[in-house]
């Protein structure tokens, strides 16, 4: 028995798939941002642990020189 495929069914399927694709693309963008943020936090935490273990201080700003009279 052959099944007749209606054009309206195919269009509806395409629209559903396009909406699904848009949804997952947005999810992917959100997750990518979260991964970047977490990677930055992990890197910062590793640096802090390394500084504590080796008793070092990393200066992030150039030194400020004051003239004392």
Contact map, one row per residue, 1 for C-alpha under 8 A:
111000000000000000000000000000000000000000000000000000000000000000000
111100000000000000000000000000000000000000000000000000000000000000000
111110000000000000000000000000000000000000000000000000000000000000000
011111000000000000000000000000000000000000000000000000000000000000000
001111101100000000000000000000000000000000000000000000000000000000000
000111111100000000000000000000000000000000000000000000000000000000000
000011111110000000000000000000000000000000000000000000000000000000000
000001111111000000000000000000000000000000000000000000000000000000000
000011111111100000000000000000000000000000000000000000000000000000000
000011111111110000000000000000000000000000000000000000000000000000000
000000111111111000000000000000000000000000000000000000000000000000000
000000011111111100000000000000000000000000000000000000000000000000000
000000001111111110000000000000000000000000000000000000000000000000000
000000000111111111000000000000000000000000000000000000000000000000000
000000000011111111100000000000000000000000000000000000000000000000000
000000000001111111110000000000000000000000000000000000000000000000000
000000000000111111111000000000000000000000000000000000000000000000000
000000000000011111111100000000000000000000000000000000000000000000000
000000000000001111111110000000000000000000000000000000000000000000000
000000000000000111111111000000000000000000000000000000000000000000000
000000000000000011111111100000000000000000000000000000000000000000000
000000000000000001111111110000000000000000000000000000000000000000000
000000000000000000111111111000000000000000000000000000000000000000000
000000000000000000011111111100000000000000000000000000000000000000000
000000000000000000001111111110000000000000000000000000000000000000000
000000000000000000000111111111000000000000000000000000000000000000000
000000000000000000000011111111100000000000000000000000000000000000000
000000000000000000000001111111110000000000000000000000000000000000000
000000000000000000000000111111111000000000000000000000000000000000000
000000000000000000000000011111111100000000000000000000000000000000000
000000000000000000000000001111111110000000000000000000000000000000000
000000000000000000000000000111111111000000000000000000000000000000000
000000000000000000000000000011111111100000000000000000000000000000000
000000000000000000000000000001111111110000000000000000000000000000000
000000000000000000000000000000111111111000000000000000000000000000000
000000000000000000000000000000011111111100000000000000000000000000000
000000000000000000000000000000001111111110000000000000000000000000000
000000000000000000000000000000000111111111000000000000000000000000000
000000000000000000000000000000000011111111100000000000000000000000000
000000000000000000000000000000000001111111110000000000000000000000000
000000000000000000000000000000000000111111111000000000000000000000000
000000000000000000000000000000000000011111111100000000000000000000000
000000000000000000000000000000000000001111111110000000000000000000000
000000000000000000000000000000000000000111111111000000000000000000000
000000000000000000000000000000000000000011111111100000000000000000000
000000000000000000000000000000000000000001111111110000000000000000000
000000000000000000000000000000000000000000111111111000000000000000000
000000000000000000000000000000000000000000011111111100000000000000000
000000000000000000000000000000000000000000001111111110000000000000000
000000000000000000000000000000000000000000000111111111000000000000000
000000000000000000000000000000000000000000000011111111111100000000000
000000000000000000000000000000000000000000000001111111110000000000000
000000000000000000000000000000000000000000000000111111100000000000000
000000000000000000000000000000000000000000000000011111110000000000000
000000000000000000000000000000000000000000000000001111111000000000000
000000000000000000000000000000000000000000000000001101111100000000000
000000000000000000000000000000000000000000000000001000111110000000000
000000000000000000000000000000000000000000000000001000011111000000000
000000000000000000000000000000000000000000000000000000001111110000000
000000000000000000000000000000000000000000000000000000000111110000000
000000000000000000000000000000000000000000000000000000000011111000000
000000000000000000000000000000000000000000000000000000000011111100000
000000000000000000000000000000000000000000000000000000000000111110000
000000000000000000000000000000000000000000000000000000000000011111000
000000000000000000000000000000000000000000000000000000000000001111100
000000000000000000000000000000000000000000000000000000000000000111110
000000000000000000000000000000000000000000000000000000000000000011111
000000000000000000000000000000000000000000000000000000000000000001111
000000000000000000000000000000000000000000000000000000000000000000111
